[in-house]
Amino acid sequence: MTVLDLATLKAATTWRIPGGSPDMGGLSADGRQLWLSGRYHDEVYVLSTQDGKLLARIPVGRGPHGLAIWPQPGRYSLGHTGNIR
């Protein structure tokens, strides 16, 4: 995954999930964790937003596609199907 510097919109770093297949996800309410579905590996990944460290790999059912994490930080929640207030 490429992490962008929002001020410059340039790549700041790359976070890797060895053998993983990150798909869609969301941030925890405190913004400290990024949860991603592993659509092609039947698992969910939890990464630290501080340094990209893989905190957990959670086996789940077949083909997870997206995650709903509520509430999301900020005024708006950005999700798979749009913005929600």
Biopython code that builds the backbone (N, CA, C, O; Angstrom):
import numpy as np
from Bio.PDB.StructureBuilder import StructureBuilder

atoms = [
    (1, "MET", "N", (0.845, -1.158, 0.000)),
    (1, "MET", "CA", (0.000, 0.000, 0.000)),
    (1, "MET", "C", (0.893, 1.224, 0.000)),
    (1, "MET", "O", (1.899, 1.264, 0.708)),
    (2, "THR", "N", (0.533, 2.210, -0.782)),
    (2, "THR", "CA", (1.292, 3.449, -0.832)),
    (2, "THR", "C", (0.616, 4.478, 0.054)),
    (2, "THR", "O", (-0.590, 4.704, -0.054)),
    (3, "VAL", "N", (1.389, 5.098, 0.926)),
    (3, "VAL", "CA", (0.900, 6.148, 1.809)),
    (3, "VAL", "C", (1.253, 7.479, 1.167)),
    (3, "VAL", "O", (2.412, 7.726, 0.835)),
    (4, "LEU", "N", (0.252, 8.339, 0.991)),
    (4, "LEU", "CA", (0.479, 9.628, 0.355)),
    (4, "LEU", "C", (0.674, 10.729, 1.378)),
    (4, "LEU", "O", (0.057, 10.719, 2.443)),
    (5, "ASP", "N", (1.538, 11.680, 1.048)),
    (5, "ASP", "CA", (1.670, 12.926, 1.794)),
    (5, "ASP", "C", (0.553, 13.822, 1.252)),
    (5, "ASP", "O", (0.591, 14.205, 0.083)),
    (6, "LEU", "N", (-0.430, 14.161, 2.072)),
    (6, "LEU", "CA", (-1.581, 14.907, 1.585)),
    (6, "LEU", "C", (-1.241, 16.335, 1.170)),
    (6, "LEU", "O", (-1.972, 16.934, 0.381)),
    (7, "ALA", "N", (-0.156, 16.884, 1.682)),
    (7, "ALA", "CA", (0.240, 18.236, 1.290)),
    (7, "ALA", "C", (0.786, 18.271, -0.142)),
    (7, "ALA", "O", (0.570, 19.236, -0.874)),
    (8, "THR", "N", (1.489, 17.213, -0.526)),
    (8, "THR", "CA", (2.127, 17.189, -1.843)),
    (8, "THR", "C", (1.493, 16.185, -2.802)),
    (8, "THR", "O", (1.744, 16.218, -4.007)),
    (9, "LEU", "N", (0.670, 15.294, -2.255)),
    (9, "LEU", "CA", (0.070, 14.188, -3.020)),
    (9, "LEU", "C", (1.122, 13.286, -3.651)),
    (9, "LEU", "O", (0.895, 12.682, -4.700)),
    (10, "LYS", "N", (2.270, 13.205, -3.001)),
    (10, "LYS", "CA", (3.337, 12.312, -3.446)),
    (10, "LYS", "C", (3.481, 11.154, -2.466)),
    (10, "LYS", "O", (3.119, 11.257, -1.294)),
    (11, "ALA", "N", (4.019, 10.052, -2.977)),
    (11, "ALA", "CA", (4.220, 8.875, -2.132)),
    (11, "ALA", "C", (5.194, 9.181, -1.001)),
    (11, "ALA", "O", (6.300, 9.667, -1.235)),
    (12, "ALA", "N", (4.769, 8.889, 0.233)),
    (12, "ALA", "CA", (5.621, 9.107, 1.395)),
    (12, "ALA", "C", (6.339, 7.820, 1.788)),
    (12, "ALA", "O", (7.514, 7.841, 2.154)),
    (13, "THR", "N", (5.626, 6.706, 1.710)),
    (13, "THR", "CA", (6.196, 5.404, 2.062)),
    (13, "THR", "C", (5.296, 4.303, 1.518)),
    (13, "THR", "O", (4.216, 4.563, 0.988)),
    (14, "THR", "N", (5.762, 3.080, 1.660)),
    (14, "THR", "CA", (4.968, 1.926, 1.256)),
    (14, "THR", "C", (4.871, 0.962, 2.421)),
    (14, "THR", "O", (5.874, 0.634, 3.054)),
    (15, "TRP", "N", (3.649, 0.509, 2.702)),
    (15, "TRP", "CA", (3.413, -0.491, 3.731)),
    (15, "TRP", "C", (3.111, -1.795, 3.034)),
    (15, "TRP", "O", (2.290, -1.833, 2.117)),
    (16, "ARG", "N", (3.759, -2.864, 3.451)),
    (16, "ARG", "CA", (3.574, -4.168, 2.815)),
    (16, "ARG", "C", (2.911, -5.159, 3.772)),
    (16, "ARG", "O", (3.161, -5.150, 4.977)),
    (17, "ILE", "N", (2.074, -5.997, 3.211)),
    (17, "ILE", "CA", (1.471, -7.100, 3.946)),
    (17, "ILE", "C", (1.958, -8.363, 3.242)),
    (17, "ILE", "O", (1.398, -8.748, 2.216)),
    (18, "PRO", "N", (2.991, -9.011, 3.776)),
    (18, "PRO", "CA", (3.557, -10.188, 3.111)),
    (18, "PRO", "C", (2.494, -11.252, 2.842)),
    (18, "PRO", "O", (1.814, -11.707, 3.762)),
    (19, "GLY", "N", (2.359, -11.641, 1.581)),
    (19, "GLY", "CA", (1.404, -12.667, 1.213)),
    (19, "GLY", "C", (-0.038, -12.237, 1.324)),
    (19, "GLY", "O", (-0.943, -13.067, 1.226)),
    (20, "GLY", "N", (-0.268, -10.958, 1.527)),
    (20, "GLY", "CA", (-1.629, -10.470, 1.726)),
    (20, "GLY", "C", (-2.227, -9.863, 0.478)),
    (20, "GLY", "O", (-1.544, -9.662, -0.526)),
    (21, "SER", "N", (-3.512, -9.576, 0.555)),
    (21, "SER", "CA", (-4.238, -8.985, -0.563)),
    (21, "SER", "C", (-5.172, -7.888, -0.045)),
    (21, "SER", "O", (-6.388, -8.079, -0.026)),
    (22, "PRO", "N", (-4.621, -6.734, 0.378)),
    (22, "PRO", "CA", (-5.474, -5.702, 0.955)),
    (22, "PRO", "C", (-6.486, -5.172, -0.051)),
    (22, "PRO", "O", (-6.171, -4.953, -1.221)),
    (23, "ASP", "N", (-7.692, -4.975, 0.425)),
    (23, "ASP", "CA", (-8.780, -4.498, -0.412)),
    (23, "ASP", "C", (-9.353, -3.241, 0.237)),
    (23, "ASP", "O", (-8.636, -2.254, 0.399)),
    (24, "MET", "N", (-10.603, -3.259, 0.602)),
    (24, "MET", "CA", (-11.267, -2.089, 1.167)),
    (24, "MET", "C", (-11.267, -2.153, 2.685)),
    (24, "MET", "O", (-11.117, -3.225, 3.271)),
    (25, "GLY", "N", (-11.436, -1.002, 3.313)),
    (25, "GLY", "CA", (-11.456, -0.992, 4.760)),
    (25, "GLY", "C", (-11.810, 0.355, 5.323)),
    (25, "GLY", "O", (-12.493, 1.153, 4.682)),
    (26, "GLY", "N", (-11.342, 0.604, 6.526)),
    (26, "GLY", "CA", (-11.622, 1.865, 7.191)),
    (26, "GLY", "C", (-10.738, 2.055, 8.399)),
    (26, "GLY", "O", (-10.022, 1.151, 8.829)),
    (27, "LEU", "N", (-10.813, 3.283, 8.942)),
    (27, "LEU", "CA", (-10.038, 3.645, 10.125)),
    (27, "LEU", "C", (-10.836, 3.412, 11.393)),
    (27, "LEU", "O", (-12.062, 3.517, 11.403)),
    (28, "SER", "N", (-10.123, 3.094, 12.458)),
    (28, "SER", "CA", (-10.768, 3.020, 13.764)),
    (28, "SER", "C", (-11.168, 4.439, 14.175)),
    (28, "SER", "O", (-10.654, 5.411, 13.622)),
    (29, "ALA", "N", (-12.080, 4.561, 15.139)),
    (29, "ALA", "CA", (-12.585, 5.865, 15.568)),
    (29, "ALA", "C", (-11.476, 6.798, 16.046)),
    (29, "ALA", "O", (-11.568, 8.012, 15.867)),
    (30, "ASP", "N", (-10.426, 6.237, 16.653)),
    (30, "ASP", "CA", (-9.326, 7.078, 17.130)),
    (30, "ASP", "C", (-8.262, 7.314, 16.061)),
    (30, "ASP", "O", (-7.296, 8.039, 16.301)),
    (31, "GLY", "N", (-8.430, 6.712, 14.887)),
    (31, "GLY", "CA", (-7.492, 6.923, 13.785)),
    (31, "GLY", "C", (-6.177, 6.182, 13.912)),
    (31, "GLY", "O", (-5.269, 6.397, 13.109)),
    (32, "ARG", "N", (-6.053, 5.312, 14.906)),
    (32, "ARG", "CA", (-4.783, 4.617, 15.147)),
    (32, "ARG", "C", (-4.625, 3.306, 14.392)),
    (32, "ARG", "O", (-3.517, 2.788, 14.261)),
    (33, "GLN", "N", (-5.740, 2.771, 13.896)),
    (33, "GLN", "CA", (-5.677, 1.487, 13.197)),
    (33, "GLN", "C", (-6.396, 1.582, 11.851)),
    (33, "GLN", "O", (-7.433, 2.232, 11.719)),
    (34, "LEU", "N", (-5.817, 0.922, 10.872)),
    (34, "LEU", "CA", (-6.437, 0.781, 9.568)),
    (34, "LEU", "C", (-6.821, -0.685, 9.416)),
    (34, "LEU", "O", (-5.960, -1.563, 9.466)),
    (35, "TRP", "N", (-8.100, -0.950, 9.233)),
    (35, "TRP", "CA", (-8.612, -2.303, 9.061)),
    (35, "TRP", "C", (-8.906, -2.512, 7.583)),
    (35, "TRP", "O", (-9.608, -1.705, 6.974)),
    (36, "LEU", "N", (-8.378, -3.582, 6.998)),
    (36, "LEU", "CA", (-8.562, -3.863, 5.580)),
    (36, "LEU", "C", (-9.012, -5.302, 5.374)),
    (36, "LEU", "O", (-8.550, -6.214, 6.060)),
    (37, "SER", "N", (-9.909, -5.493, 4.431)),
    (37, "SER", "CA", (-10.282, -6.864, 4.087)),
    (37, "SER", "C", (-9.221, -7.438, 3.165)),
    (37, "SER", "O", (-8.638, -6.722, 2.351)),
    (38, "GLY", "N", (-8.976, -8.725, 3.298)),
    (38, "GLY", "CA", (-8.053, -9.448, 2.429)),
    (38, "GLY", "C", (-8.869, -10.327, 1.503)),
    (38, "GLY", "O", (-8.960, -11.540, 1.691)),
    (39, "ARG", "N", (-9.453, -9.706, 0.518)),
    (39, "ARG", "CA", (-10.454, -10.332, -0.354)),
    (39, "ARG", "C", (-10.028, -11.678, -0.939)),
    (39, "ARG", "O", (-10.834, -12.606, -1.007)),
    (40, "TYR", "N", (-8.791, -11.788, -1.354)),
    (40, "TYR", "CA", (-8.349, -13.007, -2.028)),
    (40, "TYR", "C", (-7.594, -13.975, -1.121)),
    (40, "TYR", "O", (-7.105, -15.008, -1.580)),
    (41, "HIS", "N", (-7.500, -13.641, 0.166)),
    (41, "HIS", "CA", (-6.831, -14.526, 1.116)),
    (41, "HIS", "C", (-7.687, -14.831, 2.340)),
    (41, "HIS", "O", (-7.190, -15.381, 3.323)),
    (42, "ASP", "N", (-8.973, -14.477, 2.286)),
    (42, "ASP", "CA", (-9.940, -14.841, 3.334)),
    (42, "ASP", "C", (-9.510, -14.413, 4.728)),
    (42, "ASP", "O", (-9.591, -15.182, 5.685)),
    (43, "GLU", "N", (-9.047, -13.163, 4.825)),
    (43, "GLU", "CA", (-8.631, -12.654, 6.133)),
    (43, "GLU", "C", (-8.823, -11.146, 6.204)),
    (43, "GLU", "O", (-9.084, -10.488, 5.197)),
    (44, "VAL", "N", (-8.690, -10.616, 7.410)),
    (44, "VAL", "CA", (-8.749, -9.180, 7.665)),
    (44, "VAL", "C", (-7.417, -8.773, 8.264)),
    (44, "VAL", "O", (-6.857, -9.491, 9.092)),
    (45, "TYR", "N", (-6.908, -7.618, 7.845)),
    (45, "TYR", "CA", (-5.631, -7.111, 8.334)),
    (45, "TYR", "C", (-5.876, -5.867, 9.180)),
    (45, "TYR", "O", (-6.747, -5.053, 8.869)),
    (46, "VAL", "N", (-5.104, -5.729, 10.248)),
    (46, "VAL", "CA", (-5.150, -4.531, 11.077)),
    (46, "VAL", "C", (-3.736, -3.956, 11.097)),
    (46, "VAL", "O", (-2.786, -4.627, 11.499)),
    (47, "LEU", "N", (-3.609, -2.696, 10.654)),
    (47, "LEU", "CA", (-2.300, -2.045, 10.605)),
    (47, "LEU", "C", (-2.283, -0.812, 11.497)),
    (47, "LEU", "O", (-3.305, -0.150, 11.677)),
    (48, "SER", "N", (-1.124, -0.513, 12.050)),
    (48, "SER", "CA", (-0.926, 0.715, 12.803)),
    (48, "SER", "C", (-0.804, 1.866, 11.803)),
    (48, "SER", "O", (-0.054, 1.769, 10.832)),
    (49, "THR", "N", (-1.538, 2.947, 12.039)),
    (49, "THR", "CA", (-1.417, 4.105, 11.149)),
    (49, "THR", "C", (-0.181, 4.940, 11.489)),
    (49, "THR", "O", (0.170, 5.858, 10.747)),
    (50, "GLN", "N", (0.473, 4.629, 12.592)),
    (50, "GLN", "CA", (1.698, 5.330, 12.966)),
    (50, "GLN", "C", (2.871, 4.925, 12.087)),
    (50, "GLN", "O", (3.644, 5.763, 11.623)),
    (51, "ASP", "N", (2.988, 3.590, 11.864)),
    (51, "ASP", "CA", (4.178, 3.103, 11.158)),
    (51, "ASP", "C", (3.891, 1.991, 10.141)),
    (51, "ASP", "O", (4.817, 1.470, 9.519)),
    (52, "GLY", "N", (2.622, 1.629, 9.971)),
    (52, "GLY", "CA", (2.272, 0.599, 9.005)),
    (52, "GLY", "C", (2.504, -0.820, 9.475)),
    (52, "GLY", "O", (2.347, -1.765, 8.702)),
    (53, "LYS", "N", (2.881, -0.984, 10.747)),
    (53, "LYS", "CA", (3.136, -2.318, 11.289)),
    (53, "LYS", "C", (1.855, -3.144, 11.277)),
    (53, "LYS", "O", (0.793, -2.660, 11.670)),
    (54, "LEU", "N", (1.959, -4.397, 10.822)),
    (54, "LEU", "CA", (0.828, -5.316, 10.814)),
    (54, "LEU", "C", (0.563, -5.766, 12.248)),
    (54, "LEU", "O", (1.387, -6.462, 12.842)),
    (55, "LEU", "N", (-0.577, -5.375, 12.803)),
    (55, "LEU", "CA", (-0.915, -5.692, 14.185)),
    (55, "LEU", "C", (-1.652, -7.025, 14.303)),
    (55, "LEU", "O", (-1.504, -7.737, 15.296)),
    (56, "ALA", "N", (-2.441, -7.358, 13.288)),
    (56, "ALA", "CA", (-3.214, -8.599, 13.342)),
    (56, "ALA", "C", (-3.579, -9.055, 11.941)),
    (56, "ALA", "O", (-3.738, -8.254, 11.019)),
    (57, "ARG", "N", (-3.705, -10.359, 11.815)),
    (57, "ARG", "CA", (-4.199, -11.032, 10.618)),
    (57, "ARG", "C", (-5.294, -11.955, 11.096)),
    (57, "ARG", "O", (-5.012, -12.942, 11.775)),
    (58, "ILE", "N", (-6.534, -11.660, 10.762)),
    (58, "ILE", "CA", (-7.673, -12.368, 11.323)),
    (58, "ILE", "C", (-8.326, -13.235, 10.239)),
    (58, "ILE", "O", (-8.853, -12.702, 9.263)),
    (59, "PRO", "N", (-8.299, -14.555, 10.398)),
    (59, "PRO", "CA", (-8.965, -15.422, 9.419)),
    (59, "PRO", "C", (-10.484, -15.203, 9.468)),
    (59, "PRO", "O", (-11.080, -15.156, 10.544)),
    (60, "VAL", "N", (-11.088, -15.071, 8.305)),
    (60, "VAL", "CA", (-12.542, -14.878, 8.217)),
    (60, "VAL", "C", (-13.085, -15.784, 7.115)),
    (60, "VAL", "O", (-12.346, -16.587, 6.545)),
    (61, "GLY", "N", (-14.350, -15.656, 6.822)),
    (61, "GLY", "CA", (-14.967, -16.445, 5.763)),
    (61, "GLY", "C", (-14.442, -16.080, 4.384)),
    (61, "GLY", "O", (-13.595, -15.200, 4.229)),
    (62, "ARG", "N", (-14.952, -16.760, 3.421)),
    (62, "ARG", "CA", (-14.488, -16.653, 2.044)),
    (62, "ARG", "C", (-14.783, -15.285, 1.415)),
    (62, "ARG", "O", (-15.909, -14.788, 1.472)),
    (63, "GLY", "N", (-13.749, -14.692, 0.818)),
    (63, "GLY", "CA", (-13.876, -13.497, -0.007)),
    (63, "GLY", "C", (-14.384, -12.239, 0.657)),
    (63, "GLY", "O", (-15.285, -11.605, 0.109)),
    (64, "PRO", "N", (-13.860, -11.833, 1.816)),
    (64, "PRO", "CA", (-14.343, -10.581, 2.418)),
    (64, "PRO", "C", (-14.094, -9.410, 1.471)),
    (64, "PRO", "O", (-13.019, -9.297, 0.883)),
    (65, "HIS", "N", (-15.082, -8.553, 1.330)),
    (65, "HIS", "CA", (-14.976, -7.436, 0.393)),
    (65, "HIS", "C", (-15.455, -6.174, 1.088)),
    (65, "HIS", "O", (-16.651, -5.885, 1.122)),
    (66, "GLY", "N", (-14.516, -5.432, 1.638)),
    (66, "GLY", "CA", (-14.847, -4.198, 2.336)),
    (66, "GLY", "C", (-15.176, -4.432, 3.792)),
    (66, "GLY", "O", (-15.561, -5.530, 4.195)),
    (67, "LEU", "N", (-15.017, -3.380, 4.573)),
    (67, "LEU", "CA", (-15.327, -3.429, 5.998)),
    (67, "LEU", "C", (-16.079, -2.163, 6.371)),
    (67, "LEU", "O", (-15.850, -1.105, 5.784)),
    (68, "ALA", "N", (-16.962, -2.266, 7.329)),
    (68, "ALA", "CA", (-17.640, -1.094, 7.870)),
    (68, "ALA", "C", (-17.110, -0.874, 9.274)),
    (68, "ALA", "O", (-17.313, -1.708, 10.156)),
    (69, "ILE", "N", (-16.443, 0.227, 9.481)),
    (69, "ILE", "CA", (-15.894, 0.580, 10.795)),
    (69, "ILE", "C", (-16.630, 1.836, 11.244)),
    (69, "ILE", "O", (-16.517, 2.880, 10.600)),
    (70, "TRP", "N", (-17.385, 1.751, 12.342)),
    (70, "TRP", "CA", (-18.164, 2.891, 12.802)),
    (70, "TRP", "C", (-17.887, 3.169, 14.259)),
    (70, "TRP", "O", (-17.658, 2.217, 15.005)),
    (71, "PRO", "N", (-17.891, 4.403, 14.718)),
    (71, "PRO", "CA", (-17.899, 5.590, 13.861)),
    (71, "PRO", "C", (-16.516, 5.824, 13.280)),
    (71, "PRO", "O", (-15.526, 5.330, 13.819)),
    (72, "GLN", "N", (-16.438, 6.559, 12.204)),
    (72, "GLN", "CA", (-15.148, 6.934, 11.637)),
    (72, "GLN", "C", (-14.778, 8.312, 12.157)),
    (72, "GLN", "O", (-15.655, 9.084, 12.545)),
    (73, "PRO", "N", (-13.484, 8.633, 12.170)),
    (73, "PRO", "CA", (-13.071, 9.942, 12.665)),
    (73, "PRO", "C", (-13.554, 11.062, 11.748)),
    (73, "PRO", "O", (-13.725, 10.863, 10.545)),
    (74, "GLY", "N", (-13.769, 12.226, 12.324)),
    (74, "GLY", "CA", (-14.158, 13.387, 11.533)),
    (74, "GLY", "C", (-15.663, 13.528, 11.397)),
    (74, "GLY", "O", (-16.436, 12.741, 11.943)),
    (75, "ARG", "N", (-16.051, 14.534, 10.668)),
    (75, "ARG", "CA", (-17.466, 14.852, 10.502)),
    (75, "ARG", "C", (-18.164, 13.916, 9.521)),
    (75, "ARG", "O", (-19.348, 13.619, 9.673)),
    (76, "TYR", "N", (-17.424, 13.453, 8.514)),
    (76, "TYR", "CA", (-17.991, 12.590, 7.492)),
    (76, "TYR", "C", (-17.339, 11.221, 7.525)),
    (76, "TYR", "O", (-16.153, 11.108, 7.837)),
    (77, "SER", "N", (-18.085, 10.194, 7.213)),
    (77, "SER", "CA", (-17.562, 8.857, 7.102)),
    (77, "SER", "C", (-17.486, 8.484, 5.625)),
    (77, "SER", "O", (-18.500, 8.497, 4.927)),
    (78, "LEU", "N", (-16.303, 8.156, 5.154)),
    (78, "LEU", "CA", (-16.124, 7.778, 3.767)),
    (78, "LEU", "C", (-16.222, 6.269, 3.678)),
    (78, "LEU", "O", (-15.445, 5.555, 4.311)),
    (79, "GLY", "N", (-17.154, 5.788, 2.911)),
    (79, "GLY", "CA", (-17.356, 4.358, 2.829)),
    (79, "GLY", "C", (-17.458, 3.863, 1.404)),
    (79, "GLY", "O", (-17.357, 4.636, 0.452)),
    (80, "HIS", "N", (-17.655, 2.585, 1.274)),
    (80, "HIS", "CA", (-17.735, 1.920, -0.024)),
    (80, "HIS", "C", (-18.845, 2.513, -0.887)),
    (80, "HIS", "O", (-18.686, 2.623, -2.102)),
    (81, "THR", "N", (-19.954, 2.891, -0.283)),
    (81, "THR", "CA", (-21.089, 3.365, -1.060)),
    (81, "THR", "C", (-21.284, 4.865, -1.004)),
    (81, "THR", "O", (-22.295, 5.364, -1.497)),
    (82, "GLY", "N", (-20.353, 5.604, -0.421)),
    (82, "GLY", "CA", (-20.478, 7.058, -0.428)),
    (82, "GLY", "C", (-20.172, 7.687, 0.899)),
    (82, "GLY", "O", (-19.637, 7.046, 1.804)),
    (83, "ASN", "N", (-20.519, 8.955, 1.008)),
    (83, "ASN", "CA", (-20.276, 9.730, 2.224)),
    (83, "ASN", "C", (-21.511, 9.717, 3.104)),
    (83, "ASN", "O", (-22.634, 9.834, 2.612)),
    (84, "ILE", "N", (-21.307, 9.577, 4.391)),
    (84, "ILE", "CA", (-22.403, 9.533, 5.343)),
    (84, "ILE", "C", (-22.106, 10.538, 6.440)),
    (84, "ILE", "O", (-20.976, 10.613, 6.922)),
    (85, "ARG", "N", (-23.107, 11.312, 6.839)),
    (85, "ARG", "CA", (-22.929, 12.257, 7.930)),
    (85, "ARG", "C", (-23.485, 11.710, 9.201)),
    (85, "ARG", "O", (-23.425, 12.373, 10.237)),
]
sb = StructureBuilder()
sb.init_structure("model")
sb.init_model(0)
sb.init_chain("A")
sb.init_seg("    ")
for serial, (resi, resn, name, xyz) in enumerate(atoms, 1):
    if name == "N":
        sb.init_residue(resn, " ", resi, " ")
    sb.init_atom(name, np.array(xyz, "f"), 0.0, 1.0, " ", f" {name:<3s}", serial, name[0])
structure = sb.get_structure()
